[in-house]
Amino acid sequence: IDGRTVWAKRHYKVRQQTKIHPATFRFSVLDNGVTSDEFWTIAGAADDLSWIVFHYAGAASAVGQRYIGGLLCTPDGSVPKDEKVLEEIWDVLRGAGIEPWELFVVNNDDIDAAVAGPPPLDYFRKDVLKVKEERRRAAAAVS
């Protein structure tokens, strides 16, 4: 509103939907006076958890809004490069009604994000970022 760049925080209420399936969750959040209700599913994951795909469908019925989406999550935030792994991921996404071209990379290390201050999840990201930097240095040393 005042032109500042800040991190948005939301407080979700999360309930596991075990009667539907163990990998399903219902999220609800109050955002500026409007309640959104979201149904999240773990659509697929690698056996070693090197990647996981979430699918969600939500609605803010008070304002007539519906939406769906998905997340591809990896430990270091990068998209896997192995073509066989990517095909498996794309199949999972397509099974959830999402085409791979609909995804976009989110990089919270970007300079625009830095002006907002440290991300709210920095506490949890610090270990991932440390490993990412160690891998980058190791790769640079080999080159």
DRENDO-1510 file (C-alpha; in Angstrom, 1 decimal, always signed):
<recs>
REC; n; res; u; v; w
REC; 1; ILE; +0.0; +0.0; +0.0 .
REC; 2; ASP; +2.8; +2.4; +0.9 .
REC; 3; GLY; +5.2; +1.2; -1.8 .
REC; 4; ARG; +7.4; -0.8; +0.5 .
REC; 5; THR; +8.4; -4.4; -0.5 .
REC; 6; VAL; +7.6; -6.7; +2.4 .
REC; 7; TRP; +7.2; -10.5; +2.9 .
REC; 8; ALA; +3.5; -11.5; +3.2 .
REC; 9; LYS; +2.8; -13.8; +6.1 .
REC; 10; ARG; -0.3; -15.9; +6.5 .
REC; 11; HIS; -1.4; -18.1; +9.2 .
REC; 12; TYR; -3.0; -21.3; +7.9 .
REC; 13; LYS; -5.2; -23.7; +9.7 .
REC; 14; VAL; -4.2; -27.2; +8.5 .
REC; 15; ARG; -6.2; -30.4; +8.9 .
REC; 16; GLN; -5.2; -33.8; +7.6 .
REC; 17; GLN; -8.0; -35.4; +5.6 .
REC; 18; THR; -7.3; -39.0; +6.5 .
REC; 19; LYS; -10.8; -40.2; +5.7 .
REC; 20; ILE; -10.2; -39.2; +2.1 .
REC; 21; HIS; -6.5; -40.2; +1.8 .
REC; 22; PRO; -3.5; -40.0; +4.0 .
REC; 23; ALA; -1.7; -37.6; +1.6 .
REC; 24; THR; -4.5; -35.0; +1.6 .
REC; 25; PHE; -4.8; -31.8; +3.7 .
REC; 26; ARG; -7.3; -29.0; +4.0 .
REC; 27; PHE; -5.8; -25.5; +4.5 .
REC; 28; SER; -7.9; -22.5; +5.4 .
REC; 29; VAL; -6.6; -18.9; +5.8 .
REC; 30; LEU; -8.0; -15.5; +6.5 .
REC; 31; ASP; -6.5; -12.9; +4.1 .
REC; 32; ASN; -7.7; -9.3; +4.3 .
REC; 33; GLY; -11.1; -10.4; +5.6 .
REC; 34; VAL; -11.6; -13.1; +3.0 .
REC; 35; THR; -11.4; -16.8; +3.9 .
REC; 36; SER; -9.8; -19.1; +1.4 .
REC; 37; ASP; -10.3; -22.8; +1.7 .
REC; 38; GLU; -7.7; -25.0; +0.0 .
REC; 39; PHE; -7.5; -28.8; -0.6 .
REC; 40; TRP; -3.8; -30.0; -0.9 .
REC; 41; THR; -2.6; -33.4; -2.1 .
REC; 42; ILE; +0.8; -34.9; -2.3 .
REC; 43; ALA; +0.6; -35.9; -6.0 .
REC; 44; GLY; +3.8; -37.7; -6.2 .
REC; 45; ALA; +7.4; -38.0; -4.8 .
REC; 46; ALA; +10.7; -39.7; -5.4 .
REC; 47; ASP; +11.4; -42.6; -3.2 .
REC; 48; ASP; +14.5; -40.8; -1.9 .
REC; 49; LEU; +12.4; -37.5; -1.5 .
REC; 50; SER; +14.7; -35.7; -3.9 .
REC; 51; TRP; +11.5; -34.2; -5.3 .
REC; 52; ILE; +7.9; -33.9; -4.3 .
REC; 53; VAL; +4.9; -32.5; -6.2 .
REC; 54; PHE; +2.0; -30.9; -4.4 .
REC; 55; HIS; -1.4; -30.1; -6.0 .
REC; 56; TYR; -3.9; -27.7; -4.6 .
REC; 57; ALA; -7.4; -26.5; -5.4 .
REC; 58; GLY; -8.9; -23.6; -3.5 .
REC; 59; ALA; -11.7; -21.1; -3.4 .
REC; 60; ALA; -12.5; -17.8; -1.8 .
REC; 61; SER; -16.2; -18.2; -2.2 .
REC; 62; ALA; -17.1; -14.8; -0.7 .
REC; 63; VAL; -15.5; -13.1; -3.7 .
REC; 64; GLY; -16.3; -15.8; -6.3 .
REC; 65; GLN; -12.7; -16.9; -6.8 .
REC; 66; ARG; -11.5; -20.5; -7.6 .
REC; 67; TYR; -8.0; -21.6; -8.4 .
REC; 68; ILE; -5.7; -24.7; -8.8 .
REC; 69; GLY; -2.0; -25.0; -8.9 .
REC; 70; GLY; +1.0; -27.1; -8.0 .
REC; 71; LEU; +4.4; -27.0; -6.6 .
REC; 72; LEU; +7.5; -29.0; -7.5 .
REC; 73; CYS; +9.8; -29.0; -4.4 .
REC; 74; THR; +13.4; -30.1; -4.2 .
REC; 75; PRO; +15.8; -29.9; -1.3 .
REC; 76; ASP; +17.9; -27.2; -2.9 .
REC; 77; GLY; +15.1; -25.5; -4.9 .
REC; 78; SER; +16.5; -26.4; -8.3 .
REC; 79; VAL; +14.7; -28.3; -11.0 .
REC; 80; PRO; +16.2; -31.8; -11.6 .
REC; 81; LYS; +18.3; -32.0; -14.7 .
REC; 82; ASP; +18.0; -35.8; -15.3 .
REC; 83; GLU; +15.6; -36.3; -18.2 .
REC; 84; LYS; +14.2; -39.6; -16.9 .
REC; 85; VAL; +13.4; -37.9; -13.5 .
REC; 86; LEU; +11.9; -34.9; -15.3 .
REC; 87; GLU; +9.6; -37.2; -17.4 .
REC; 88; GLU; +8.4; -38.8; -14.1 .
REC; 89; ILE; +7.7; -35.4; -12.6 .
REC; 90; TRP; +5.9; -34.2; -15.7 .
REC; 91; ASP; +3.7; -37.3; -15.7 .
REC; 92; VAL; +2.8; -36.6; -12.1 .
REC; 93; LEU; +2.0; -33.0; -12.9 .
REC; 94; ARG; -0.1; -33.9; -15.9 .
REC; 95; GLY; -1.9; -36.4; -13.8 .
REC; 96; ALA; -2.9; -33.5; -11.5 .
REC; 97; GLY; -4.1; -31.5; -14.5 .
REC; 98; ILE; -1.0; -29.2; -14.7 .
REC; 99; GLU; +1.2; -28.9; -17.8 .
REC; 100; PRO; +5.0; -28.5; -17.1 .
REC; 101; TRP; +5.0; -25.2; -19.1 .
REC; 102; GLU; +2.7; -23.7; -16.4 .
REC; 103; LEU; +5.4; -23.9; -13.8 .
REC; 104; PHE; +7.8; -21.1; -13.1 .
REC; 105; VAL; +10.9; -20.9; -10.9 .
REC; 106; VAL; +10.7; -18.9; -7.7 .
REC; 107; ASN; +14.1; -17.5; -6.6 .
REC; 108; ASN; +13.9; -15.8; -3.2 .
REC; 109; ASP; +17.6; -15.1; -3.4 .
REC; 110; ASP; +17.0; -12.5; -6.1 .
REC; 111; ILE; +18.0; -8.9; -5.3 .
REC; 112; ASP; +14.3; -7.7; -5.4 .
REC; 113; ALA; +13.5; -10.1; -2.5 .
REC; 114; ALA; +16.5; -8.8; -0.5 .
REC; 115; VAL; +14.9; -5.4; +0.0 .
REC; 116; ALA; +12.1; -7.0; +1.9 .
REC; 117; GLY; +14.5; -8.3; +4.5 .
REC; 118; PRO; +15.2; -11.9; +5.4 .
REC; 119; PRO; +12.4; -14.3; +4.3 .
REC; 120; PRO; +10.2; -15.6; +7.1 .
REC; 121; LEU; +11.4; -19.1; +6.4 .
REC; 122; ASP; +15.1; -18.2; +6.6 .
REC; 123; TYR; +15.3; -20.0; +9.9 .
REC; 124; PHE; +14.5; -23.2; +8.0 .
REC; 125; ARG; +16.3; -22.4; +4.8 .
REC; 126; LYS; +19.7; -21.7; +6.3 .
REC; 127; ASP; +20.8; -25.3; +6.3 .
REC; 128; VAL; +19.6; -25.8; +2.7 .
REC; 129; LEU; +21.4; -22.7; +1.6 .
REC; 130; LYS; +24.6; -23.8; +3.3 .
REC; 131; VAL; +24.6; -27.1; +1.4 .
REC; 132; LYS; +23.8; -25.3; -1.8 .
REC; 133; GLU; +26.8; -23.0; -1.4 .
REC; 134; GLU; +29.1; -26.0; -0.5 .
REC; 135; ARG; +28.0; -27.8; -3.7 .
REC; 136; ARG; +28.5; -24.6; -5.8 .
REC; 137; ARG; +32.1; -24.3; -4.3 .
REC; 138; ALA; +32.8; -28.0; -4.9 .
REC; 139; ALA; +31.7; -27.7; -8.5 .
REC; 140; ALA; +33.7; -24.6; -9.1 .
REC; 141; ALA; +36.8; -26.3; -7.6 .
REC; 142; VAL; +36.4; -29.3; -10.0 .
REC; 143; SER; +36.0; -27.0; -13.1 .
</recs>
